[in-house]
Amino acid sequence: MTIPNKEEFEEWKENYITKQFFKFLIKEARVHRDVAGNAGCMKDSFINSGEEYVKMMHRASIYELIPEVEYEDVFPIEE
């Protein structure tokens, strides 16, 4: 596997399919937040419910961050 250069990465990021995938992730994040906010993660105990809430919110945060990834985040410049 070869490491793409910055231009190839930007081209991939601007690709129609990639943009659609990013839009899907943003929608998925909203769903996770809505479900968590509407007690959709209620379990048999408060501890389990809290753990499920934290997991859902964490997933939502990750989904929202993925479209913001830059070339340097994936392929750091070695010093």
Backbone torsions as a table, in degrees:
resi	resn	phi	psi	omega
1	MET	NA	130.3	178.1
2	THR	-98.2	147.6	178.5
3	ILE	-81.5	126.8	179.7
4	PRO	-70.6	151.2	174.6
5	ASN	-81.7	175.3	-174.8
6	LYS	-61.5	-39.0	-179.5
7	GLU	-64.4	-41.9	177.9
8	GLU	-64.2	-39.4	178.5
9	PHE	-63.4	-46.0	179.5
10	GLU	-64.0	-37.3	177.4
11	GLU	-63.3	-43.2	177.4
12	TRP	-62.4	-42.3	-177.6
13	LYS	-66.0	-31.0	-179.5
14	GLU	-90.4	-2.9	179.7
15	ASN	-63.0	144.6	-178.0
16	TYR	-57.4	-45.6	-178.8
17	ILE	-62.8	-44.1	179.7
18	THR	-62.4	-43.4	179.3
19	LYS	-62.7	-39.3	177.5
20	GLN	-64.8	-38.9	177.0
21	PHE	-62.7	-43.8	178.4
22	PHE	-62.3	-41.0	177.6
23	LYS	-62.0	-40.6	177.3
24	PHE	-60.2	-44.4	-179.4
25	LEU	-62.2	-40.2	178.7
26	ILE	-63.8	-43.2	177.3
27	LYS	-63.3	-41.7	178.4
28	GLU	-61.6	-39.3	177.6
29	ALA	-62.2	-42.8	178.5
30	ARG	-61.7	-41.6	178.5
31	VAL	-61.3	-45.7	179.7
32	HIS	-60.1	-43.8	179.8
33	ARG	-65.5	-40.9	179.4
34	ASP	-64.5	-45.3	-179.6
35	VAL	-63.5	-44.5	-180.0
36	ALA	-64.8	-39.1	-178.4
37	GLY	-74.0	-22.0	-179.2
38	ASN	-102.1	28.5	178.4
39	ALA	59.7	26.0	178.0
40	GLY	-74.9	-6.4	-179.5
41	CYS	-108.7	18.1	-179.6
42	MET	-65.4	132.6	179.6
43	LYS	-119.6	-165.4	-176.3
44	ASP	-73.7	-17.3	179.4
45	SER	-142.2	162.5	178.9
46	PHE	-63.0	-37.1	180.0
47	ILE	-64.3	-48.0	179.1
48	ASN	-64.5	-38.1	177.4
49	SER	-63.6	-43.1	179.1
50	GLY	-64.0	-41.5	178.1
51	GLU	-63.4	-42.5	179.5
52	GLU	-65.6	-39.4	177.4
53	TYR	-60.3	-47.5	-179.6
54	VAL	-61.9	-42.1	178.8
55	LYS	-61.3	-44.4	-178.5
56	MET	-65.6	-41.9	179.9
57	MET	-67.7	-36.4	177.6
58	HIS	-64.3	-45.7	177.3
59	ARG	-58.9	-44.2	179.5
60	ALA	-59.6	-43.1	179.2
61	SER	-61.9	-42.7	178.9
62	ILE	-63.0	-47.1	179.8
63	TYR	-58.3	-36.9	-179.8
64	GLU	-74.4	-27.6	-178.1
65	LEU	-80.6	-29.8	-174.6
66	ILE	-54.9	-45.9	179.4
67	PRO	-64.2	-17.4	-178.5
68	GLU	-88.6	-3.0	-177.3
69	VAL	-64.8	134.4	178.2
70	GLU	-108.8	165.5	-178.1
71	TYR	-53.1	-46.0	-176.8
72	GLU	-65.7	-24.4	177.8
73	ASP	-70.3	-34.1	-177.3
74	VAL	-89.6	-41.0	-178.0
75	PHE	-123.6	81.6	-177.8
76	PRO	-61.6	145.6	177.2
77	ILE	-76.3	124.3	-179.7
78	GLU	-78.7	139.3	-179.6
79	GLU	-99.1	NA	NA
